[in-house]
Amino acid sequence: MHHAGTQVLPSVMSGKGTVSASAIAASNTICWMPPYPMMPVPHALTTEEVKEKEQLFIEAAVRAQRAGYDGVELHCTNGYLLHQFLSMWENKRTDEYGGSIYNRTRIVTNIIRGIKERCGKEFPVITRISIDDCVTGSNGLADAKAIAIIFEEAGVDAIDTGIGRGSLADPEFPAKAKAGLFEEIIHCTGCMQGCIGSVYAGQSICCLANPRTGREAEFEIFPSKTKKKVFVAGGGMEAAIVAAKRGLDVEIFEKSDELGGQLVLAGVAPNKQEFENLAGWQKYQIHKLGVKVHMNTELTTEIVVEQKPDAVVIASGAIYVKPPIKGVDNKNVVTAPEILDGSKLPGTKCVVIGGGHVGCEVTDHLCMHSREVSVVEMLPTIGDGDINFGLKMADFTQKGVKLFAGTRVLEITENNVVIENENGVQKLPADTVVIATGTKSVNALETELQGKAEKVITVGDAKKVRLVIDAIREGYEAALEI
């Protein structure tokens, strides 16, 4: 059970205002939703209105019990209303619901006690809480421990620190863990692209790590009626896994010495390690299912013509391209992948050209290694489209990253990057310049195989440069189509 508080998109508010513990807009709070500039300042609930909300929660629990539910859970995290009362940062009240930790938890403890009184002591009540709000001045681990004790004293039956997104990635997570099948668990990557990102975009929930989420009936894996040979060009492990589960004979042709491609690279950046875990799960499945893997081998037209597979899935990805900037071929210029994979070492003063997903990731990586970083982006916003935009920009500011949005690079020299924006022309000191301006598809094989293979399906970045979530979903779909 939850009340969104300030965390409601303007598009669904129908002119109604939001409410919270205090009059602080969502973009300035523990809520990590994108900082919509039009997000209104909420109405701070009066003491009587808070008591009314308590009763509404209690009545909701009574209805749940009458409907046959075994128990209820109070959602006291993720920036929703109850969390807004618990937070030192967001709760600025001076009545009985603000100030001390006992006052800030009062709304929840009153609800717990009220549910127990109306529904009986044997009716389970669970609370989901935040371990760390990740906001300076708000609750941390010590506060979470104290809050858990206070809730327990009020009669709560269990404390949940949240595996919601983990369950979207793998609904069988608890059962697999109980059975000791840890290598079988599909781990949440923490990207929030398919879950929270889809909700904010007004779309159905899905999951980067598990394409079946939200499309369970449509994406059911069914056995193939006939035996077929399938070749996968590049790192399309998802396509190979699903095809193998359907009973098809699958072979992967990977021109490098490592499977995983962009997943492994993405896992290098700070707080992105779960991408490597997903790549590890895929590799385990490839091995378990007996998929034949040809490393350091590029799939060619000659191989296809000679061995005659029934289908070819092209998942050859994309390559990084350098923009047409004067000095882009200087010795101090490297690409984002070269920094992330460690093949090139950065100097002490770095300028990252490109402020999209990859640009922000390599900036995080450089900051972790104590480099001075400036980010230059032609678009008006750095990190545009990133669901974690607000937190990322705050983190960059705290780390001293200099951000230049709406800025054009004029030239790269041995010691500087010359830029131009509304403030005129200036030079940014740089002994390393990192190019993170984008990629282009690698799909020449698609054209070459026309008329030479029974079925050719191009997926992921080889089809069109987008996000990992698109590549994994399309690989899954391709395997079902064969």
C-alpha positions in Angstrom: 0.0 0.0 0.0 1.4 3.4 -0.9 0.6 7.0 -1.6 2.7 8.7 -4.2 3.0 12.0 -2.4 4.9 14.4 -4.7 6.1 11.6 -7.0 3.3 12.0 -9.6 3.9 13.0 -13.2 2.3 16.3 -14.2 0.7 14.5 -17.2 -1.5 12.4 -14.9 -2.4 15.0 -12.3 -5.5 16.5 -14.2 -4.9 19.9 -12.6 -4.9 18.5 -9.0 -2.1 19.4 -6.7 0.2 17.0 -4.9 0.7 16.6 -1.1 3.7 15.8 1.1 5.1 16.1 4.6 6.5 19.6 3.7 6.2 22.0 0.8 9.2 20.8 -1.1 9.0 20.0 -4.9 9.8 16.4 -6.0 12.9 17.5 -8.0 14.5 18.8 -4.8 13.9 15.8 -2.7 14.8 12.2 -1.9 12.7 11.2 -4.9 15.0 10.3 -7.8 12.6 10.9 -10.6 13.7 13.1 -13.5 13.7 16.8 -12.5 10.7 18.1 -14.3 10.9 21.9 -14.1 7.1 22.1 -14.1 6.8 19.8 -11.0 4.7 21.9 -8.6 5.4 22.6 -5.0 3.2 20.2 -3.0 0.7 21.1 -0.3 2.1 20.4 3.1 -0.5 18.3 4.9 -2.0 19.7 8.0 -2.0 17.7 11.2 -5.6 16.8 10.7 -5.0 15.8 7.1 -2.2 13.5 8.2 -4.5 11.8 10.6 -7.0 11.4 7.7 -4.3 9.7 5.6 -3.6 7.3 8.4 -7.2 6.2 8.5 -7.2 5.8 4.7 -4.3 3.4 5.0 -6.0 1.5 7.8 -9.2 1.2 5.9 -7.3 0.0 2.8 -5.8 -2.8 4.9 -9.3 -3.7 6.2 -10.6 -4.0 2.6 -7.6 -6.1 1.7 -8.3 -8.5 4.5 -12.0 -8.8 3.5 -10.9 -9.5 -0.1 -8.9 -12.4 1.1 -5.3 -11.1 1.1 -2.9 -12.7 3.6 -1.4 -9.4 4.7 -0.3 -6.0 3.6 2.9 -4.1 3.0 3.4 -0.4 3.7 5.6 1.2 1.1 7.9 3.6 3.1 10.7 4.1 0.6 11.4 5.3 -3.0 10.4 8.9 -2.2 6.7 8.2 -1.7 4.5 9.9 0.9 5.4 7.7 3.9 9.1 8.0 3.0 8.7 11.8 2.8 7.7 11.8 6.4 10.6 9.6 7.5 13.2 11.7 5.7 15.1 14.3 7.7 15.7 16.1 4.4 12.1 16.3 3.3 10.2 16.5 6.6 10.5 20.0 7.9 7.4 19.9 10.1 7.1 21.4 13.6 4.1 19.4 14.8 3.9 15.9 16.3 4.9 14.4 12.9 8.2 16.3 12.5 11.5 16.7 14.3 12.7 13.6 16.2 12.9 10.2 14.6 9.9 9.1 16.8 7.9 12.0 15.4 8.9 11.4 11.8 7.9 7.7 12.1 4.6 8.5 13.9 2.5 8.3 10.7 3.7 4.8 10.0 3.6 3.5 13.6 0.0 4.9 13.9 -0.9 3.0 10.7 0.7 -0.2 11.9 -1.1 -0.1 15.3 -4.4 0.8 13.6 -4.2 -2.1 11.2 -3.4 -4.5 14.0 -6.4 -3.1 16.0 -8.8 -3.5 13.1 -7.5 -6.6 11.4 -6.1 -8.5 14.4 -2.6 -9.1 15.7 -2.3 -12.2 13.5 -2.8 -10.3 10.3 0.7 -9.7 8.9 1.9 -6.1 8.3 5.2 -5.6 6.5 7.1 -2.3 5.9 9.4 -1.6 3.1 12.1 0.9 4.1 15.2 2.5 2.5 18.6 1.5 3.8 20.2 4.7 2.5 18.4 7.7 0.9 21.6 8.6 -1.0 20.9 12.2 -0.3 23.1 14.4 1.9 21.2 15.3 5.0 18.6 12.5 4.7 18.5 9.1 6.3 21.4 6.7 6.2 22.1 3.2 7.5 22.1 4.2 11.2 18.7 5.9 10.7 17.3 2.8 8.9 18.3 0.6 11.8 16.6 2.9 14.3 13.5 3.1 12.1 13.3 -0.7 11.9 13.4 -1.0 15.7 10.7 1.6 16.1 8.5 -0.2 13.5 9.1 -3.5 15.3 8.0 -2.0 18.6 4.8 -0.8 16.9 4.0 -4.3 15.9 5.3 -4.8 12.4 5.9 -8.4 11.4 8.7 -8.0 8.9 11.0 -5.4 7.4 11.5 -5.4 3.7 14.5 -3.5 2.2 13.1 -4.2 -1.3 13.7 -6.8 -4.0 11.1 -5.4 -6.3 13.2 -4.8 -9.3 15.1 -8.0 -8.6 11.8 -9.9 -8.9 11.1 -8.2 -12.3 14.5 -9.4 -13.6 13.8 -12.9 -12.2 10.4 -13.8 -10.6 12.0 -17.1 -9.4 14.8 -15.3 -7.6 13.7 -16.4 -4.0 13.0 -20.0 -5.1 16.4 -20.3 -6.9 18.2 -18.8 -3.9 16.5 -21.2 -1.5 17.5 -24.1 -3.8 21.1 -22.9 -3.9 20.8 -22.3 -7.7 22.6 -18.9 -7.5 24.2 -19.2 -10.9 20.7 -19.5 -12.5 19.5 -16.2 -11.0 19.0 -13.3 -13.5 20.2 -10.3 -11.6 18.8 -6.8 -11.9 21.3 -4.5 -13.5 19.9 -1.4 -11.7 19.5 0.4 -15.0 15.8 1.3 -14.3 15.3 1.6 -18.1 12.5 -1.0 -18.4 10.8 -0.6 -15.0 10.8 3.0 -13.7 11.8 4.4 -17.2 8.9 2.8 -18.9 6.5 4.0 -16.3 7.7 7.6 -16.7 7.3 7.2 -20.4 3.7 6.1 -20.0 4.6 2.6 -21.3 4.2 -1.0 -19.9 6.8 -2.3 -17.5 9.6 -4.4 -19.0 13.1 -5.4 -18.0 16.5 -5.1 -19.7 17.7 -8.4 -18.1 14.6 -10.3 -18.8 12.6 -9.6 -22.0 9.7 -11.8 -20.8 8.8 -9.4 -18.0 5.4 -7.9 -18.9 5.1 -10.1 -22.0 5.1 -13.5 -20.4 2.4 -15.1 -22.6 3.7 -13.5 -25.8 7.3 -14.4 -25.1 6.8 -18.0 -24.0 9.7 -20.2 -25.2 8.2 -23.1 -27.2 10.1 -26.0 -28.7 10.9 -25.8 -32.4 8.8 -28.2 -34.6 11.9 -29.0 -36.7 15.6 -29.2 -36.1 17.4 -26.2 -37.4 21.0 -24.8 -37.5 21.4 -21.2 -36.3 24.5 -19.1 -36.7 24.8 -16.0 -34.5 27.3 -13.3 -35.7 28.7 -11.3 -32.9 27.7 -11.1 -29.2 24.1 -12.0 -29.5 24.0 -14.3 -26.5 20.3 -13.7 -25.8 19.4 -14.9 -29.2 21.6 -18.0 -28.8 20.2 -18.8 -25.4 16.6 -18.7 -26.4 17.2 -20.6 -29.7 19.1 -23.3 -27.8 16.3 -23.6 -25.2 13.9 -24.2 -28.2 16.1 -27.2 -29.2 17.9 -25.5 -32.1 21.5 -26.2 -33.0 23.3 -22.9 -32.3 26.8 -21.6 -33.0 28.2 -18.2 -32.1 30.9 -16.5 -34.2 32.7 -13.9 -32.1 35.5 -12.0 -33.8 37.1 -10.9 -30.5 38.5 -13.0 -27.6 35.6 -12.3 -25.2 31.8 -12.7 -25.3 29.7 -10.0 -23.7 30.6 -6.9 -25.8 29.0 -3.8 -24.6 27.6 -5.5 -21.4 31.1 -6.2 -20.2 32.3 -2.7 -21.1 29.3 -1.1 -19.4 30.1 -3.0 -16.2 33.4 -1.2 -15.8 31.8 2.1 -14.9 31.1 2.8 -11.2 27.8 1.4 -10.0 27.4 -0.6 -13.2 28.9 -3.9 -12.1 25.6 -5.7 -12.4 26.0 -5.5 -16.2 29.0 -7.8 -15.9 26.9 -10.1 -13.8 24.3 -10.3 -16.5 27.0 -11.0 -19.1 28.2 -13.8 -16.7 24.7 -15.3 -16.5 24.5 -15.3 -20.2 27.9 -17.0 -20.6 26.8 -19.6 -18.0 23.7 -20.3 -20.0 25.6 -20.6 -23.2 27.9 -23.2 -21.7 25.1 -25.1 -20.0 23.0 -25.3 -23.1 25.9 -26.6 -25.2 26.1 -23.7 -27.6 29.2 -24.0 -29.8 31.3 -20.8 -29.6 33.9 -19.8 -32.2 36.1 -17.2 -30.5 38.4 -14.9 -32.6 36.3 -15.9 -35.6 34.3 -13.5 -37.7 31.2 -15.0 -39.4 31.7 -14.5 -43.2 29.6 -15.1 -46.3 31.9 -17.9 -47.2 31.2 -19.8 -43.9 27.5 -19.3 -44.4 27.5 -20.5 -48.0 29.7 -23.5 -47.1 27.8 -24.7 -44.0 24.3 -23.6 -45.0 22.6 -22.7 -41.6 18.8 -22.4 -41.6 19.0 -18.9 -40.0 21.6 -16.2 -39.3 21.2 -13.7 -36.5 23.4 -10.7 -37.1 24.3 -9.1 -33.7 27.6 -7.5 -34.8 26.9 -4.3 -32.9 28.5 -0.9 -33.7 31.8 0.8 -33.8 32.8 4.1 -32.2 33.3 7.0 -34.6 35.3 10.2 -34.2 33.5 13.4 -35.1 35.0 15.8 -37.8 36.8 18.0 -35.4 40.2 19.6 -36.1 42.8 17.7 -34.1 40.7 14.6 -33.5 43.5 12.4 -34.6 46.1 13.9 -32.2 48.0 11.5 -29.9 46.1 12.8 -26.8 42.7 11.8 -28.2 41.2 8.4 -27.2 37.8 6.8 -27.3 35.5 6.0 -24.4 35.9 2.2 -24.8 39.7 2.6 -24.8 39.5 4.2 -21.4 36.9 1.8 -20.0 38.8 -1.3 -21.1 42.1 0.0 -19.9 43.9 -0.1 -23.2 44.6 3.6 -22.9 45.5 5.4 -19.7 44.2 8.9 -19.1 46.2 11.9 -18.0 45.3 14.1 -15.0 43.2 16.6 -16.9 40.5 15.1 -19.1 37.9 16.5 -21.4 35.1 14.2 -22.4 33.4 15.1 -25.7 29.9 13.8 -25.6 27.5 13.9 -22.7 25.2 11.0 -23.4 25.0 7.7 -21.6 28.6 6.6 -22.5 30.0 10.0 -21.9 28.5 10.1 -18.4 29.8 6.5 -17.7 33.4 7.3 -18.7 33.2 10.5 -16.7 32.2 8.5 -13.6 35.1 6.2 -14.3 37.6 9.0 -14.6 36.4 10.7 -11.4 36.8 7.4 -9.6 40.4 7.5 -10.6 40.8 11.0 -9.3 41.0 12.8 -12.7 39.9 16.4 -13.3 37.1 16.1 -15.8 35.2 18.5 -18.1 32.2 17.3 -20.2 31.3 19.0 -23.5 27.9 18.4 -25.1 26.3 20.0 -28.1 22.7 19.4 -26.9 21.1 21.6 -24.3 21.2 18.9 -21.6 24.0 16.5 -20.5 22.8 13.0 -19.6 19.6 13.6 -21.6 17.2 10.6 -21.4 19.0 9.0 -18.4 16.5 8.0 -15.7 19.1 8.7 -13.1 19.7 12.2 -14.6 19.1 14.1 -11.3 21.3 12.0 -9.1 24.1 11.8 -11.7 24.2 15.6 -12.2 24.3 16.1 -8.4 27.1 13.6 -8.2 29.1 15.2 -10.9 28.7 18.6 -9.2 29.9 17.2 -5.9 33.0 15.7 -7.7 33.9 19.0 -9.3 33.1 17.9 -12.9 32.8 20.9 -15.2 29.7 20.7 -17.4 29.4 22.5 -20.7 26.0 21.9 -22.4 25.0 23.6 -25.6 28.7 23.8 -26.5 30.5 23.2 -29.7 34.1 21.9 -30.0 36.1 24.0 -32.4 39.5 22.3 -32.1 41.6 19.9 -30.2 45.3 20.8 -29.5 48.1 19.1 -27.7 47.1 20.8 -24.4 43.6 22.2 -24.8 40.1 21.7 -26.2 38.8 24.9 -27.8 35.1 25.3 -27.3 32.4 27.8 -28.1 29.0 28.5 -26.5 26.9 31.5 -25.5 29.7 32.8 -23.4 32.1 32.9 -26.3 35.2 30.9 -27.1 37.4 29.4 -24.4 40.1 26.8 -23.9 39.8 23.8 -21.6 43.1 22.4 -20.4 43.4 18.7 -21.4 46.2 16.2 -21.6 43.6 13.5 -22.5 40.6 14.0 -24.7 38.0 11.3 -24.6 35.6 10.9 -27.6 32.1 9.7 -26.6 30.0 11.1 -29.4 28.4 7.9 -30.5 28.6 4.9 -32.7 27.5 3.6 -36.1 26.1 0.1 -37.0 28.2 -2.7 -38.3 26.0 -4.7 -40.6 27.8 -5.3 -43.9 27.1 -9.0 -43.6 23.3 -8.4 -43.8 23.7 -7.1 -47.4 26.2 -9.8 -48.3 23.9 -12.6 -47.3 21.0 -11.5 -49.4 19.9 -14.5 -51.4 22.6 -16.7 -49.8 20.9 -17.6 -46.5 17.4 -18.9 -45.9 16.7 -16.4 -43.1 18.7 -13.4 -41.9 17.6 -11.3 -38.9 19.6 -8.2 -37.8 19.2 -7.2 -34.1 20.5 -4.6 -31.6 23.0 -2.0 -32.6 23.7 -3.8 -35.9 20.2 -2.9 -36.9 20.1 0.6 -35.3 22.2 2.1 -32.5 20.1 2.2 -29.4 20.2 0.9 -25.8 21.2 -2.5 -24.4 17.6 -3.2 -23.5 16.6 -3.0 -27.2 19.4 -5.3 -28.3 18.5 -8.0 -25.7 14.8 -7.8 -26.5 15.4 -8.1 -30.2 17.7 -11.1 -29.8 15.0 -12.8 -27.8 12.4 -12.0 -30.4 14.7 -13.2 -33.2 15.1 -16.6 -31.6 11.4 -17.0 -31.3 10.9 -16.1 -35.0 13.3 -18.8 -36.3 
